[in-house]
Amino acid sequence: MESKVSILIVEDEGIVALALEDTLQLEGYQVCGIADNGKEALRIVAKETIDLVLLDIQLKGDWDGIETARRLTALKEIPFIYLTAFSDDETLERAKETTPAAYLIKPYQPRNLLIAIDLALHNFAFHKSSAVPVVSISGNGCASEITEKEPVLCFNDAIFIKQNYKFIKVSLNDIYYLEAENNHTHIITKDKNFIVRHPLNVVMDKFNRQYFIRVHRSYAINMDHLDTFNNHSIFLKDHEIPLGRNYKEEFLQRFDFL
C-alpha cells in the first residue's frame, strides 16, 4: 500500500494556510497539521511522522520561522521550504544559515511550489541514501516499460518512488517480499510490483534490516507479513516463498523459543 507524503504547514494567516492545504491535497499530498507558531510546529514534529515542512518566516509567538527552522532541524533531520513575503538581504542571509530546501516569495505560483517540494524530497532523500535506479514501475501488478533515470530513494522506514512527476511514498512495512531476477529485484507490495535495476543483495543493503531477512538466494521477506511456514516454504498472505536450506538457520534465529 502506498502512503502519501506527509507535509506540515507552519503559517500564521489562516486563509493562506487553508488555501495551501487545498492545493497540496489536490496534488495527492497529506497535510498532517497546520501550526501558526513555532512551538506548536515543534510539538507536531515531535509527535508525527513528517516528510517535509512548509514554513512562513513571520509567525505568531516568540519564534519567527527562521528560529523555528533551527529548532525543528535540531529535533529531527527534516527538509523544509520557506514561504514568505520577506525578500530583504538581512532575512535572506539569516535564512541561508538554516539551509532550507527552497525559499519561495509570496505570492507564489502553485506550480513553483510543487516543483520545490519535488526537488526538496529528491535532494534530501538522495543525500540520506544512495539512489537505486528504477527499471520498471507497475500500476497493476505487472512490470512495464524501463525507466532508467528515476531513482528509488530510501529514507527512514520508507522508500520514495517517482511516479507521474511526483514522489510516492511506500512504507517498508507495506512491502511483502523482494524477489531477485538476474540483476533486477522485484519489490512486491499488496497491490503493486516495482522492479529496480539492482541485484537483491544491493537492495537489501539499502533497506532497513529490521523488516527484511533473506530466506533464499532469490528471496527476502518482510517478517511482519509472515503467516505460516514449514521446512520448505514460507507463506505471506497468498504468496508462497521457498525457504532455502542455507538460510533456514538465520530465519529461525529471528524467533524466541520457549
N, C-alpha and C positions, 0 to 999 in steps of 0.2 A: 504494500500500500504506500502511496506517495503522501508525504506530509508537506504542507505549504511552508514556504519561507516565512519566518515569523519576524515582524518588524514592530518596534516600539516608536511611537510618535511623542516627541517632547516639544510642546508648542503651547504658548500662553494665550493665544487667541483661539477661542472655542470654534468659531466658524471656520477658520483656516484649518484647524485640526480635523474637523469633521469632513471637510472637502477633500483633504489629503487622504483620510481613511477611505472614502468612497473610491477615489482614484486607485488606491492600492488594491482594494478588494475586487474591483472590476478587472484588474490585471492578474488576479489569482494569488495575491499575497495575503497573508493572515496578519491582521493588526492585533497584537497581543495586549495592547494597552495604550492609553493616552495620558500623559502627565503634563501639568503646566508649570512644574517646578523641579529643580534638580534633586531634592531629597526624595520626592515621590518616584522620580525616574530611577534613582539608585535602589529604592525598595523593590521596584518591579524587576529590575535586572537581577537582583539577588535572589528573587523568588522564582522567576520564569526562565524558560529556555528561549533565548532571543538570538536571532541571527544577525540583526542589523538595527541601528538606531538612527532615526531622523531627528535632528537636534537644532532647534532655534537657538540663537545666541541671547536674545532678550527673553528672559524668563521671570516668573514671579519668584519671590523668596530671596534668600541670601546669596545664592549662587547664580551666576549667569551661565550661558551654555558652555562657554569655554572651561570654566571651573568644573561644571558638571561633567564634561568630557574627561577631564583629568581624573576625577573620582571614579567614573564608570570604568575607564580602562585600567585603573589600579585594582578594581574589584574583579573584573573579567576582561580577558583579551577579546575584544569585540569591535567590528568595524562600525564607523558612524559617519554620517554625512551632515554637514551644516546646511540648514535652510534659513537664510537670514536676509534682512533688509540692509544690514551693515556692510559697506564695502570700503570703508576708510582704511588707510595704511596701518594705523595702530591696531585696529581689530584684526586685520589680516595677519599681521606679524604675530599677535598673540595666538591666533587660531592655528597658524602653521606649526607652532611649538607642540601642539597636541596631535599632529599627524593625522588629520582627517582623511577619509577616503575620497571626499569631494567637498566643494564649497559652492553652493548654488545661491545666487542672489534672487530675492523676491522682487517682482512676481516671476516665477519660473514656469517654463513650459512642461507639461506632464511628460512629453517625450524625452526631454532632457533629464528629468528626474528618473525615469525608468532606465535610461542608459547609465546614469550614475549608479543606480542600485545594482544593475547587472555587472558593471565593472568593479564595484566595491566588493561584491561577493566573490567574483572571479579572482581578483588580486589578493584578497585576504586568504581565501582557501588555498590558492596556489602557493602563497607564502608559507602557510602552515604545513602543507604536504605536497610532495611531488605529484604532478599530474599523471593520470593514466589515460591515454588516448582512447576514445570510444570508437569501436568498429561499427556497431550497429545498435540502434535503439528501436525496440519493438513496442507498438501500442496495443497489439492484440495477441501477445504471447509468441510471436514469430519474429525471426530475425529479418531485418530489412536492409536497405542499401548501406554501404560502408560510408562512414563519416569520420575521416581520419583526423580532422583538425580540432574537433571538440574534445575537451577533457572531462574526465570524471574527477571531481575534487573531493578530497576526504578531509573532514573536519569534525573533531569530537566523535559523536556516535551517529554520524550521518554522512552520506555522500550527496554531492550536488551534481546533477547531470543536466547539461544544457539541451533544451528542447523547445523548439518554436521561439527562439530568440530570448529565452529567459531560463534561469536555473530552477530545476525541480529538485526538491529535497526528498531523498529516500532514506528513511531511518535504517540503520544497520539491523535493528531488531526486526524489521519487516522482511528482511531477506531470508528465504528458506535455506538455500544452499548455493554453492558455487560448483560449476562443472567445467572441467578442462576439455578443450577440443583443440588439439595441436598446440599452437602458440596463442590461442584465444581462450577466454574464460567467459562462460555464461553466468550471469548473476540472476538468479531465479527468485522472484517475489510471488505473492499470491496472484497477481494479475498480469505481470509482465516478465519478459525475458530480455535483459540487457546483455550485450556482448562487448567485452573490452579486448583490445588488441595487446594482451599481455598474458604470459603463462600463469597458471594458478598460483605458483609459489610467490610470484611478484605481487599479485593481487592480495594474497594472504598477508604479506608484509605490510601492505598499506592499511589493511583493515584492523579494527580493534580485536585483539585475540580473546578478549573477554567473551565474545559472542561465538567465534568460529573455531572449529577444530577439524583437522584433516583426518578423514576416515578411510580414504582410498587414494591411490595415486592420481585419480581423476576427479575426486570429490572432496569438498569440505562442507560441513553442515553448521547451521545455527542451532546450538543446543537448546535454545528456548522453544524451538518448534518440534523437538523430539517427542514422539508419541509412544512408540514401542520399538523393540529391536530383538534380534536373535543372534545366533553365532555368525550369520552370514549377511544379514540385511538390517538396515535402519529404515524406519518409517516416519516420514514427516507429512502429516495430513494424507494427501493422496499420492505422495511421492515415495517410491522405494529406492533406497540408496544402498549400493553394495558396501559391506564392511570388510575392508582388506585385512588380510592376516597380519601384515606388518604394522598396521595402525590400531589393532584391537587393544593392545595394552595401554596405549596413550588414551584411547577413548574411555576405557574402563576406569582410568585414574581420575577422570572427572567426577566420579561418583564417590560418596562417602558410604562405606559398608558398615552395617550394624554387626 
